[in-house]
Amino acid sequence: MKKIIFLFILITQFSFGQSYSVLKQADGDFVSFDPFYENTDLFGYVELREMNTDENLNVTFKYIVLDKNMNKICSGEIKQKKADDAKSTKVILDDINYANGLLRFDFYNVFISGSRNFKAYTTLNITTNTIVNTGIYNPEIKAISKEYKNNSRSLFNTSSLGKNGFLINERRLFASNKDPFYNKIHAVDTKNETIWEFTSSHVFKDKYILYKTLATDDNYILMEGHAYKGNNDNNHKIVHYIVLDSKTGKELLFAEVSEKYTHIFDYHFIQNGLLYMGGKYYEKNKNNNYNSLASIGLNQTVFDIKSNSLSRETYLPYEKFKDVEINKSGKVSKEGYLTFQKTSLNPDGTFFVLAESYWQKSNCRTYTQLYTFMMDKDFNPIKTVEYNVKQTKGYKYDFSQRLPDTTGRAYFFFDKTDDRDLELNILNYYYKSKKQVVQKMNISNDNSTISIFPAKTGYVGIAEYYKDQKKQGNYMEIRLEKLNYERE
């Protein structure tokens, strides 16, 4: 195994060409600053502020929409109803989805008990800067008021279908005589009118299937089928996966989970018409239970969507990794157990896997080293690289994104001794040369707290939260920092 110590150091002075300030002295209270995407590509950002609540319990929110270069697209106000005038009741933002020029804002009323109720939506056309529709998800609720508080027992999840509109997945998880298990999956257009509704034809004896949405885009919808037997939310297991056509709702793939082992899938993604699923696997037992520290290897399963069939199933015991000392339970000698953070498919059909090692003590984990595994087209190991990093109490890895011109992929992770000494590390993997190059970016600042987020290709987003907001004049500064990478 090749060990690498970080030698490529980049200490950058931040440029302010593409930046955006969230002003502390602006009206209202800051709620969020969120990126939104068109399929997997960053499209822009939206800032939301809560302004005021009038005598009729209408809460006003101000929005500012930016493009991916942080240029302003539009701004305005939207209103959401508050169910109770008590100070302990609050309207909160739940989610934002973008589809074909529309931003859909989802809100909840949160009560003093902690319960969330009255999920409602407002849809904004960012081209014309007009509200195109508003409403309540549960059709049984005629108005947002205290008298309807106990009427909503379903969970509603919204996802973007790109040019095709939005997917609404309604699930009722707890069964009773009054409220049986319930699952409604349907797509809506820009007017919130139903385009299609999916009804599953798959039946399991003495069990009810509820679907969880995993991924959506212009072409496909990936869903995970959970089988419930009783009214206990924990009494269920994953039994199969389905892929639907985003335009029609037609089922394209039905994939059952193998009964050979107990599987914990760390990732699911669709690429080039294939569904990839993978993660650790464990010895099978009667109740499908497993010891999280006793995995026996890695699994990757591939399904062909067009033919609705299994394409490949690879089970990889840890002893097949010849250039790193891993025991039969996935424990690296002197470093701890492995957890696999990210698996990427390279253009040549090989795979890049990023993992971390950790020690488990009671409910606490200490993360030690970072590893990359190069895998061939059949998911067999080619090479392992171990990186010498500091011990941390949380995950080091944060996210990854493509480098420009399909040069490679950048993986972002923190290496730190404490919350004060932050050091951003960018691991660039180049497709053509197969090189792995690490750059360090020191982003510590005594006057602020730093976080990072995905940005447009070739950049990383940096959010700086000021500690002395009165002195700085800003609540937060958000900017795009250009990445250093090799042109191959």
MARPA-539533 format. One line per field, with one value per residue (C-alpha): residue number from 1; y, x, z. Coordinates in pm, 1 decimal. Each point is the difference from the previous one (the first is absolute). Layout:
BEGIN
nr	NUM,... .
v	Y,... .
u	X,... .
w	Z,... .
//
This chain:
BEGIN
nr	1,2,3,4,5,6,7,8,9,10,11,12,13,14,15,16,17,18,19,20,21,22,23,24,25,26,27,28,29,30,31,32,33,34,35,36,37,38,39,40,41,42,43,44,45,46,47,48,49,50,51,52,53,54,55,56,57,58,59,60,61,62,63,64,65,66,67,68,69,70,71,72,73,74,75,76,77,78,79,80,81,82,83,84,85,86,87,88,89,90,91,92,93,94,95,96,97,98,99,100,101,102,103,104,105,106,107,108,109,110,111,112,113,114,115,116,117,118,119,120,121,122,123,124,125,126,127,128,129,130,131,132,133,134,135,136,137,138,139,140,141,142,143,144,145,146,147,148,149,150,151,152,153,154,155,156,157,158,159,160,161,162,163,164,165,166,167,168,169,170,171,172,173,174,175,176,177,178,179,180,181,182,183,184,185,186,187,188,189,190,191,192,193,194,195,196,197,198,199,200,201,202,203,204,205,206,207,208,209,210,211,212,213,214,215,216,217,218,219,220,221,222,223,224,225,226,227,228,229,230,231,232,233,234,235,236,237,238,239,240,241,242,243,244,245,246,247,248,249,250,251,252,253,254,255,256,257,258,259,260,261,262,263,264,265,266,267,268,269,270,271,272,273,274,275,276,277,278,279,280,281,282,283,284,285,286,287,288,289,290,291,292,293,294,295,296,297,298,299,300,301,302,303,304,305,306,307,308,309,310,311,312,313,314,315,316,317,318,319,320,321,322,323,324,325,326,327,328,329,330,331,332,333,334,335,336,337,338,339,340,341,342,343,344,345,346,347,348,349,350,351,352,353,354,355,356,357,358,359,360,361,362,363,364,365,366,367,368,369,370,371,372,373,374,375,376,377,378,379,380,381,382,383,384,385,386,387,388,389,390,391,392,393,394,395,396,397,398,399,400,401,402,403,404,405,406,407,408,409,410,411,412,413,414,415,416,417,418,419,420,421,422,423,424,425,426,427,428,429,430,431,432,433,434,435,436,437,438,439,440,441,442,443,444,445,446,447,448,449,450,451,452,453,454,455,456,457,458,459,460,461,462,463,464,465,466,467,468,469,470,471,472,473,474,475,476,477,478,479,480,481,482,483,484,485,486,487,488 .
v	0.0,345.8,252.6,368.6,294.3,328.4,190.1,211.0,312.3,281.7,296.3,233.3,359.8,1.6,199.3,193.9,12.7,-244.1,60.9,78.2,159.0,-87.5,326.2,-9.5,338.8,-103.0,-23.9,-325.5,-308.0,-215.2,-345.7,-170.0,30.2,-310.3,-117.6,-154.9,-230.2,-87.7,-377.8,-31.9,336.3,308.0,257.1,268.8,104.9,141.8,203.5,-0.5,239.5,5.7,352.3,29.8,-156.1,202.2,0.4,-279.9,-227.9,34.9,-33.6,192.4,-134.0,192.4,-193.8,98.0,-235.7,-3.8,-185.0,-228.6,303.2,174.1,255.6,98.4,-153.9,122.2,84.8,39.1,-123.5,-312.0,-59.2,-307.8,-49.9,-58.2,-234.1,143.6,342.4,-152.9,104.3,-364.1,-72.3,78.5,-31.6,-157.5,-70.9,-375.0,-25.9,181.3,-173.7,136.6,-126.4,164.3,362.8,-56.1,8.4,-189.5,100.6,-246.7,119.4,-158.9,130.7,-118.6,-14.6,8.8,-379.9,-22.8,-137.3,120.5,60.1,179.8,-54.3,267.5,117.2,314.5,-23.1,290.5,60.4,153.0,123.5,212.0,40.2,-103.5,-243.4,-262.7,-206.3,-60.3,-268.0,-260.4,-350.2,-190.0,43.9,-90.7,323.9,288.3,274.7,47.2,45.4,-171.0,-184.7,-209.3,-68.4,-373.9,-66.0,-37.6,-336.3,-39.0,97.0,181.4,-1.1,215.7,-58.6,169.5,-184.0,262.6,99.3,-234.9,182.2,-130.0,-337.7,-17.9,-306.7,-24.3,-266.7,-92.7,-207.2,-91.4,-232.4,-2.6,-68.3,370.6,57.6,-305.0,-6.7,228.6,89.5,231.4,82.1,247.2,264.4,354.4,265.1,374.5,53.3,-269.4,-220.2,-376.0,-132.5,-365.1,-215.2,-316.4,-304.2,-288.9,-347.7,-175.2,-188.9,-157.0,-236.6,162.3,314.6,343.5,173.1,367.9,167.6,245.6,230.0,-25.1,189.0,180.4,176.1,65.9,-369.7,-221.2,-30.2,-240.7,-126.0,-236.0,-239.0,-58.1,-285.6,75.6,-269.3,178.4,355.9,43.1,228.8,-207.6,-329.2,5.9,-95.8,96.5,-262.9,146.3,301.8,138.1,243.3,201.9,206.4,365.9,99.6,-273.1,-167.0,-337.7,-256.9,-76.1,-213.2,-222.3,-109.5,-225.8,8.0,-318.1,-239.6,-135.2,251.2,296.6,313.4,357.9,211.4,313.5,131.5,-27.7,181.5,-33.6,56.7,-100.9,-192.0,-210.1,3.2,-34.9,-95.9,-89.2,-7.3,-244.3,-346.6,-223.7,-363.8,-81.4,-93.1,-84.7,350.1,185.1,168.2,87.2,124.0,329.8,-89.0,-342.2,53.1,-261.3,203.3,237.6,-62.1,169.2,-96.5,134.6,-17.4,73.6,223.8,-57.6,-380.2,7.2,-251.9,-57.1,96.3,-79.3,-90.2,25.2,-115.5,105.8,-148.1,230.4,-243.8,77.3,341.5,-109.4,336.9,89.8,-212.3,-43.1,-284.7,-200.0,255.0,304.5,118.7,159.7,-90.0,272.9,242.5,-137.4,-102.4,125.1,213.5,70.9,357.8,40.0,-226.8,163.4,-155.0,121.9,59.5,-315.2,-220.1,-35.6,121.4,240.5,-75.4,228.2,-142.9,90.9,-213.4,47.7,-133.6,-62.2,53.1,-10.2,238.9,209.4,-35.0,133.4,14.3,-75.1,-47.0,68.1,-254.7,-12.2,-327.2,-32.5,-273.7,-154.9,-25.2,-309.5,170.6,-191.9,187.8,148.6,230.5,146.3,332.7,93.3,366.4,108.6,234.5,123.0,-174.4,159.0,-57.9,35.3,-99.6,159.2,-37.7,258.9,-19.7,-34.8,169.9,-18.2,186.7,209.0,-161.0,-350.1,14.6,-186.8,32.5,200.9,-147.4,245.4,-88.8,170.6,-84.9,172.5,-23.4,205.4,233.6,292.2,-145.1,-87.7,-125.0,-73.5,-279.0,-49.0,-335.6,23.7,-327.6,30.8,-243.3,-5.0,-35.6,-173.7,243.2,98.1,346.3,161.2,374.7,165.8,320.6,160.6,164.9,71.8,343.3,137.4,231.6,-254.9,-360.7,-162.3,-263.6,-121.3,-114.8,-112.6,276.1,26.6,-214.6,115.8,182.2,-75.5,197.2,147.5,138.6,216.3,63.3,304.6,-25.6,375.5,79.9,355.8,83.9,-172.4,133.6,-335.2,-317.4,-215.2,36.0,-260.5,-23.4,-224.4,-101.9,-122.6,-343.6,-82.0,-301.5,-139.6,20.8,-342.3 .
u	0.0,126.2,-6.3,-24.0,83.8,-150.9,272.2,-209.5,-88.1,-224.1,-59.2,-234.9,-98.2,-374.3,-121.5,-324.7,-96.8,-286.9,-138.5,-323.1,-54.1,-284.9,-46.4,-69.3,-169.5,-243.3,-366.3,-129.2,177.4,232.2,-149.2,223.9,233.0,-32.3,136.5,-247.7,68.6,-117.5,36.9,356.2,130.7,-2.0,-247.1,0.4,-58.9,-287.9,6.3,-311.2,-79.7,-302.2,-139.8,-312.6,-332.8,-319.0,-318.6,-145.4,298.7,148.0,379.0,190.3,328.0,232.8,190.5,302.8,88.6,353.1,149.6,303.6,231.9,-184.8,-164.0,-350.1,-286.6,-301.5,-134.2,-335.2,-226.2,-203.8,-251.7,-69.8,-279.7,70.7,-245.2,26.8,78.0,206.9,364.4,102.5,-153.8,225.7,-10.9,323.8,148.0,15.2,139.9,60.9,-15.3,65.2,-158.6,-14.8,9.8,-202.3,107.0,-231.5,25.3,-134.7,-94.3,-118.5,-168.5,201.4,-176.0,133.4,-31.0,250.8,-255.5,2.7,-330.7,-172.2,260.9,-61.8,167.9,56.1,126.9,196.0,74.9,348.9,-11.3,-313.1,41.3,-359.7,-165.4,-168.6,-173.2,-27.5,-172.7,-11.5,128.7,-267.7,-333.1,-188.7,116.8,-215.4,189.2,308.7,-156.6,-4.6,-324.3,173.7,314.1,-65.9,-109.7,343.6,164.2,190.9,352.4,45.8,329.0,57.2,269.9,85.6,-65.6,188.9,-193.1,-284.2,-113.1,1.6,-44.1,-218.8,40.9,-259.8,58.4,-188.7,237.0,-212.4,-295.9,-323.2,-366.1,-47.7,318.9,125.1,334.7,-20.0,228.9,-86.0,265.0,-84.0,153.3,-134.0,58.3,61.5,-366.2,19.6,-231.4,62.7,185.2,7.3,-40.9,195.1,-164.3,226.7,-100.7,243.1,-162.0,172.3,-189.6,-119.5,200.0,-61.0,254.2,88.1,241.7,274.9,130.0,379.3,78.6,-181.2,88.0,-138.6,6.5,-25.3,-143.3,171.7,-203.9,65.5,-279.2,-40.6,-219.6,-201.4,-176.9,-131.3,-66.6,352.4,209.6,312.1,-160.5,95.9,274.1,110.9,-125.2,44.7,76.2,-195.9,89.4,-280.5,-8.6,-14.6,-221.1,-262.8,35.4,37.8,203.7,322.1,189.3,-89.6,305.8,-33.0,260.9,208.0,-65.4,357.7,116.0,-117.4,80.2,58.9,-5.6,212.9,-80.6,-245.4,40.9,-111.1,250.6,-5.7,-324.3,133.0,-95.5,303.4,-48.1,267.0,135.8,96.1,-149.7,-39.9,-65.2,-370.8,-194.7,-361.0,-111.5,215.7,190.0,367.1,294.8,115.3,362.3,-9.9,-44.6,165.3,64.6,-125.7,-282.2,-94.8,-313.4,-77.8,-337.0,-71.5,-306.9,-75.5,-11.9,-136.4,263.7,299.3,320.1,266.3,27.5,343.8,80.5,346.2,139.2,247.8,287.7,-7.1,150.9,363.4,170.9,-165.1,-27.0,-374.9,-131.2,-315.3,-220.9,123.1,246.6,322.9,302.3,73.0,-252.0,-349.9,-307.4,-80.8,-297.1,-48.3,-95.2,-15.3,3.7,35.4,-17.8,284.5,-47.4,201.6,-234.4,232.7,-88.8,149.5,-92.0,78.9,-6.9,95.6,111.0,-134.2,8.1,-330.0,-28.3,-351.2,-195.4,302.4,215.3,349.1,96.1,361.7,119.5,-134.8,16.6,-67.8,-65.8,35.3,-231.7,-25.8,-316.2,-114.2,64.7,317.2,284.0,285.8,180.6,-44.7,143.0,12.2,21.9,156.3,-250.0,-81.6,-250.6,-344.3,-325.2,-212.2,18.3,279.4,-168.0,-261.7,-92.0,138.8,-57.5,124.6,306.8,-37.7,13.2,-49.0,360.9,-79.9,-176.6,76.0,-67.0,-24.0,80.7,112.3,309.5,-8.1,111.8,-292.9,-272.8,243.5,273.4,-193.6,193.3,-187.6,151.1,-84.8,89.8,-0.3,-23.0,90.6,-166.5,268.6,317.8,-167.9,187.9,-119.5,115.0,-88.0,-10.0,-35.7,-190.8,29.3,-334.3,34.5,-117.9,-24.0,-286.0,-228.3,-109.0,51.0,-199.8,21.5,-258.6,-13.7,22.2,15.3,258.9,354.3,-93.8,-80.1,-251.0,118.4,-240.1,154.5,-218.9,120.9,27.9,-24.5,-281.5,-45.2,365.3,18.8,-333.7,-80.6,-158.6,174.1,223.0,-39.9,253.7,122.9,365.5,166.9,161.7,351.3,10.3,215.5,-105.1,60.2 .
w	0.0,-87.8,283.6,-85.6,222.4,-118.3,-184.6,-237.0,192.6,-116.7,228.5,-183.2,56.4,-58.2,-298.4,28.0,-369.5,44.6,347.2,180.4,339.8,234.4,188.3,372.5,-7.4,-273.5,88.5,143.0,129.5,-210.5,-72.2,-256.2,-296.5,-218.0,-334.0,-245.3,-291.2,-348.1,16.7,140.6,-127.4,222.1,-132.0,269.0,360.1,200.3,321.3,217.8,284.9,233.2,7.6,215.0,105.5,-46.2,208.0,-217.1,76.0,-349.7,18.3,-267.9,-136.1,-229.8,-267.0,-208.8,-286.9,-146.6,-296.5,40.6,-39.1,286.6,-228.3,110.3,-200.2,196.7,345.2,167.7,279.6,68.0,277.9,210.6,251.3,367.6,174.8,350.4,139.6,282.7,-6.0,25.0,-342.2,-292.7,-377.6,-125.3,-342.3,-69.7,-353.3,-329.8,-339.7,-348.3,-322.8,-342.3,113.9,317.4,364.7,234.8,368.4,260.1,350.6,326.1,311.9,301.4,337.7,356.0,14.3,-284.3,-245.2,-359.6,-168.9,-286.5,-268.4,-262.0,-319.1,-203.8,-359.4,-149.0,-368.9,18.3,-361.6,44.1,378.3,60.8,242.5,-219.0,269.9,374.2,202.1,276.5,-73.4,190.2,-186.0,319.7,161.6,-117.8,184.5,214.7,341.3,338.7,-72.8,-269.3,202.1,45.0,-357.6,-158.3,70.3,-325.4,-96.6,-331.4,-188.4,-310.0,-263.7,-327.8,-325.6,-201.3,-310.3,97.9,316.0,358.6,167.7,312.0,222.5,276.6,266.5,315.7,212.6,300.9,-44.7,197.6,-69.9,-62.0,-199.6,-193.2,-178.1,-298.8,-289.8,-289.8,-260.0,-274.8,-224.9,-37.9,-266.8,32.6,92.3,270.8,-206.2,3.7,-306.5,107.3,310.4,77.6,156.5,94.8,-113.9,236.3,287.2,301.1,225.5,324.3,-74.3,-142.1,-225.2,42.6,-238.8,88.4,-275.4,-42.1,-322.1,-281.6,-325.2,-350.7,-86.7,306.4,349.2,240.2,296.3,289.6,103.3,376.0,122.8,316.5,198.1,307.7,112.4,136.0,-220.2,78.7,-98.6,-367.1,-242.7,-350.4,-242.9,-347.2,-217.6,-292.6,-279.5,-160.9,-318.1,110.7,-292.5,26.8,341.4,-172.3,193.9,-187.9,252.5,293.3,201.0,303.1,276.6,1.6,287.3,2.0,261.3,202.4,-199.6,107.1,-315.4,29.8,-347.2,-287.8,-331.1,-361.4,-280.1,-366.9,44.9,288.5,367.9,232.0,365.1,251.1,351.5,272.7,35.9,305.7,80.6,-27.4,313.2,70.4,99.0,-252.8,285.6,-27.0,205.3,-154.2,88.8,-163.0,-373.9,-220.7,-313.5,-267.3,-241.6,-324.1,-191.5,-347.7,-177.3,-367.4,-14.6,-369.4,32.8,357.7,107.3,226.3,-182.7,262.7,367.8,162.4,353.0,109.1,326.8,172.0,-46.3,-373.7,75.6,-25.1,54.3,331.8,313.7,62.8,212.2,-75.0,180.0,-190.0,264.1,-121.3,207.0,261.0,-155.5,66.9,-197.2,-349.8,-95.2,-369.8,-77.2,-378.1,-305.0,-343.9,-346.9,-222.4,-376.7,-85.4,208.4,301.0,349.3,253.1,363.9,294.2,354.5,356.6,294.0,351.8,355.2,176.6,376.5,144.3,-222.3,-96.8,-309.3,-63.5,-367.8,-80.2,-359.3,-349.5,-283.6,-371.3,-180.1,-376.0,-131.1,-347.1,-213.2,191.4,334.5,81.0,177.5,-204.8,242.9,349.8,120.3,368.9,104.0,329.4,162.7,349.4,225.9,7.5,185.6,-313.9,-363.8,-197.9,-340.3,-96.5,-372.3,-352.8,-335.2,-359.7,-119.8,-320.5,-344.8,145.2,123.7,318.8,330.9,316.2,345.4,290.6,359.9,319.8,199.8,336.4,359.6,131.0,-124.0,-7.8,-222.6,-314.3,-298.0,-320.2,-208.6,-366.6,-149.5,-379.8,-189.1,-369.5,-238.7,-271.2,208.4,299.7,226.5,345.4,105.9,334.3,59.4,339.8,58.0,343.8,70.5,373.2,107.7,354.3,-99.9,-161.9,-39.9,-340.4,-188.6,-360.0,-254.3,-365.9,-259.5,-377.9,-178.1,78.0,321.6,363.3,204.5,329.8,261.6,270.8,307.1,193.2,378.1,64.2,-241.1,128.1,-62.6,-338.3,-119.9,-161.8,126.9,-258.6,-306.3,-273.4,-280.0,-277.1,13.8,-318.6,20.9,-112.8,-230.1,-278.3,-364.4,-149.5 .
//
